[in-house]
Amino acid sequence: MNCGRALGGTEKVLLDSAVRLAARGERVAALLAPGPALDPLEERLGAAGVRSERWEEVGSPGRLFARTVRRLAARAPDVVHVHLPWPHANAWFPAAARLAGVGAVVATEHIQFPARSRREDARKRLLAPLVDRTVAVSRAIALDLSKRWGYAASRVVVIPNGVDRGVFRGADPAARARGRARLGIDEGSPLVGSVGRLEEQKNFGALVRAAATIRARFPNLHVAIAGEGSEAGPLRAAAGACGLGERLRLPGRIDDVADFLAALDLFVLPSLWEGMPLSLLEAMAMEAPVVATATPGAEEVLGGVEPAGLLVAPGDDGALSEAMASLLADPARARALGRAGAARVGERYDAAPLFERLVAVYDEVTDRGVR
């Protein structure tokens, strides 16, 4: 298994599937990018009995590619599963697997990303035939693969990200109390927040600005965003400039995500683009009412005849602040949306049955199957 360079939803998906495969008695190895960002992932894989290695980045691209081919050939895996969270993935990994003689290549496309260059589009088209099955985490991504890059529909399967229902179990007063205590926020103060990499894609500056806009209506409002990334400093500066100051909490990477989500009165995901945001699903599983930008993945999760949350246009700070204010001012409606979200996760996004669908993909592309 191979993934990206930062600890986010993609890496959590890899961790979940690797642990489940190991529990079935399969031999599993994870090849990770170098650097400290993925150290926690390596530790958790090791604790579950999954061996992990780091790929190399010292040397010319050609030599690094050749080393990857030799490494894969020496290990001779039955299946190489490449997770592609653009732009953090090793996009040439499927080609290396093919040259190494790997029996089958599966790739998961995690993000429906905006166009960048003709060169990248050409590379995508070139690599498509090297993959036996492509897993799209949303219907929108599957359609994009077909229309934009010419992927054969017969080789694309939609398997959304899933939530571990043993960890994210719904509203829990004890978890809420623990989460608020760790953040230093009393029960009487409204708290909005999010979880994700502190990077451009997540657009958390919009959450800070929206909270500042409605602060006069909710004087004790606090904001908490869990995660690591290059935007931490700018977010603190923005909070200071707009008057939030110490009311913004940035606890960094956290291990107790369920407690953090339970502490929130409102989960907000203002992303500019997404695939199938795992943090959104986890928040819904904890019965947190949610406001999200209408990226295709979020629309797929929240939309429908009976919506499971509020959607606003990406980049529309005014709509975001009004949606947040409407739910903070109407706790009964917020609770109803939270319950609807949890029910939807239970019906469509439980990690256990979704993992079985992934195993079926492995069975299809190999002549041995996965036990």
N, C-alpha and C positions, 0 to 999 in steps of 0.2 A: 504494500500500500504506500502511496506517495501523496503528499498534500502540499499546502502552501507554506509561507514564511512567517506567518503571524498567528497568534492563538485567538481563534474566533470560532464562529459556528461551524465552519467546515471541519476544523480540527476536532471539534467535539463530536461531529458525525463520524469521522474516522475512528475516534476513540471508542465510541459506542459499538460500531460494527466489528472492530478488531477484538474487543473484549468478548462480544457475543460469539464470534467465531472461535476464539480460544476456549471458551467454555464448552464448546461442542467437540473439543479435541482436535481441532485443526491446527496445523503449524502456520503461524502468522508472523510476519516481520513487517515493520514499518520503516520506510526510508524517509527521513525528515530533513528539512533544510537546516543548515548550521545556524549558530547564534543562540543567545540566551532566551529569546522570545518563546521558543518551543521547549525549553527545559521542563516546565510543568507538565506538558504533554508527555514527554519522554518518561518522566517519573511515574505518571499514572499508568502508562502502558506497561512499564516494568512491574509495577505493583500487581497488575493483572496477569503477569506471566507472558507478556508480549514483548519479543525482542525488537529493539529499534536501533537504527544506524543513522548517521548523518551523511548526506551527500557532500561532495567536495566543491569548493568554489575557488580554489587556488589554481591558476593556470589558464591557458587559452580556452575559449569555448569548445574548439575542436578536441582538445585533449581531455577536457572534462566530460564531453559526450562519450569519447572512447572509453574512459574509465567507467562510466555508468554502464555502458554495454558489457564490459568485462565483468563488472560486479554482478549484474543480473544473470549473465551466462553461467557464472560460477555457482549461483544459487538455484538456478533452474526452477523457478516457481511455476505452478500450474496456471495461476492467474496473476496478472499485475493489475491492480485497481488504482487508477490515477484520479486524484481529486483536483479539479481545476477551478480554484477560486481566483479568477483573473483579477488583478494583474500579478498575483503573488505566486502563481504556480510555475513549475518547470514544464513549459509547453511542449518541449521536445521529448518528454519522457516516453510517450507511446512509440515514437520512432526508435528510441533506444531499446525498448522492450522487444520490438519486432526483430531488430538486428541481433539481439541476444538469443533469439529462438524461443522466446516465451510462448507457451501454448495459446494463451488467450489474453486479450487486453480489454479491460472495462474502464470507462472513464465517466466520472460524474461531473456534470456541468452545474456549478452552484450559483452563477450570477449571470443575469442578462445585462451585459455591460454596453455602454454607449460606444458608438463607432470611434475608432482611434486613427487607423491608417489603413491604406490599401495593402501595405506590407503585412500587417497583422491579419487582415481578412484573407489574404492569399495563403498565409501559413495555416490558418484554420481549415481552409478548404483542402490543403495538401495533406494535413494530418488526419482528416476525417476517415478516409478508407482504412487507416491503420488500426482502428478501434472496432472490436467485434460488436460491442454493445455500448451505447451511450445512455447513461441514466440522467434524465433531466429532473430537477427537483421541483419543477412546476410545469403546467401545461404551456404557459407563455414561453418558457425557455425551449420546450420541445418544438413549438411552432417556429420560433426564431431560428433554431438549428436547421429546420427544414427549408424555410423560405429564404433565409439570409445566406446560408452556407451550403445548401444542397444536400443535407444529410438525408439518407434514405429512411423513411418512416418505419420500415421494418426493423431497423437497427437502433431505434430510439425507444426507450421505455420511461414512463413518468413514475418516479417514486419520490414522493415529497419527504422532507426531513421529518423526523419523528421525535417525540418527547418521551423520556423515561418516566412513566406514570408512577413508578415506585418512589421517585424523588420529588416530582412536582405533582402533589396530591390534592391540590385545591386549597381553598381558604383555610388558614390555620392560625388561630389567635396566638398560640405560643410562638410560632415562627414569626408572626408580625411583631410581637414584643421583642424577640431576640434581634430581629433586623433593625428595628428602630433604636434599640439600646446601643448597638454597634455603631450606628450613625450619629448617635447623640441627639435624637429628635424625639420630642415628647408626643404622646398619643393625640393631643389636641391640635397639633399643627398639620395642615394638609401637606402631603408630600407627593411630588410627581418625579418621575425618573425614567431611566432606561439602562440598558446593558449593551455593550458593544465596543468594538475597537474605536478609539478616539482618533478617527481619521476623516478625511473629506467626505467619503461616501456616506457616512452616518449623519452628517450635517447637524451635529449636536448643538452647534451655535444657535440654530433656529429654536431649539428647546429653551436655551437660556434667554434668548430675546423674547420669546412668547411668554415665559414665566414673568419676566420683568414687566411686560405689557399689562398683565392681569394682576399684578401684585397689589394694586390699590384696592381691588375687589376682594382679595384674599391676603390680608396683611401678614399673616403668619406663614405664608407659603414658602416651602423649601424645595430644592431640586437636588437629586442625587443621580449621578451617572457612573456606573461601574465599568471599568475597562482601562486599558492602557493604550497609549499612542502618542503621536506627535502633536495632537491638538490640545493636550492637557493644559499647557501654558496659555495658549490663546483663549481657551474656555475660561480660565481663572481671570484673565485680563478682561474679557467681555463681561463677566459677572461683576467685577469691580466697577467697570465703566457704566453699567446700567443700573447699579444700585442693589444688586443681589448680594455681592460681597460674600460674607461667611455663610450665607444661606445656600450656597452651592457646595455640595459634598462630592468630591472625586476620590472614592476609596481605592481606586486602582483595581488590579485583578483580585477577584474574590472567589473563595471556594464555596461559600454558602449562598449560591445564587437563589435558591428557593426562599431562604429567609429574607434576602434583599427584596425579592419581588413581592413577598407577602407584606413587607413594610409599606409598599406604595399604595397611595390612593388612586393613582392613575399612571399607567405605563404609556410612554410616548416614544414613537419611533419615526423621526423626521427624515429618513434616508432619502438621498437623491436617486439611488438605484438599488435594487435588491434582487435576489433570486427567490429563496424561500427562507425568510429570516427566522432562525431558530429561537432567538431571544423573544420574538413576538409570540411564538407558539408556547414557550415556557411561561411567559407572563399570563397568557390565556389559561393555561393549565392551572395556574395558581389563583384563578378567578379575578385577576386584576383587570379592571376596565381599561380598554386600550384606545388610543388615537394614533393613527399611522398615516403616512403619506401613501398615496395611491400608486405605488409601484406595482407592477404586474403580480409579483408574488404575494404582496399584502392584500391586494384586491381579491386574489384567489382564496386566501385564507378567511378574510373578513366579510366579503361581499355575499350577495344572495338575496333571496326574498325576505329573509329575516336576518339582517346584518348582525355580526358578532362584535362589532366595534365601529368607531367612526373613522372615515377616510377623508383626507384633504389632499389637494393637489401638491405635488412636490415643489418646494420653493415658495409656497404661499404662506408667509409668516402670519399674516392677518387671520387666515382661515384656521391655521394651527392654534393660535391663541384663543380664538372664539370656541373652537371645539373643546379645548381643554377647560375653558371657563364654564361651558355648558354642562359638562359632567361633574365638575367640582361643585357647581351650584345645585345639582340635582342628584343627591346620593342614591335615591331609589332607582333612578334610571341607570346610574353607573353600576349598581349592584346587579341589576337585571342583565346588562350587557356582559358583566363579568361571568355570571352563571352561564349565559349563552355561549361565551367563548370557551369555557371549560368543557361544556357538553360537546362542542364542535371538535375540540382536540381529542376527546375520548372517542368520538365516532370516526375521525379521519386521520389523526396524526399520532396514534399510539406507536411508539418505536418498535414494540415487539412484533406485531404483524407486518409492519413495513420492512423489518429486517428479513422476514421470511420471503418477502418478494425479491429482495436483493439476492438471497441464497438461490432462488429460482433462476435468476439471471446467470449466476455462476454455473448452475447446472446446465443451462442451455449452451454455454460457450465452451464447456469442457466435456471430455468423454468419461470423466470419473465421478462428477457430481461432488457435492459438499455434504457431508454427513449431517 
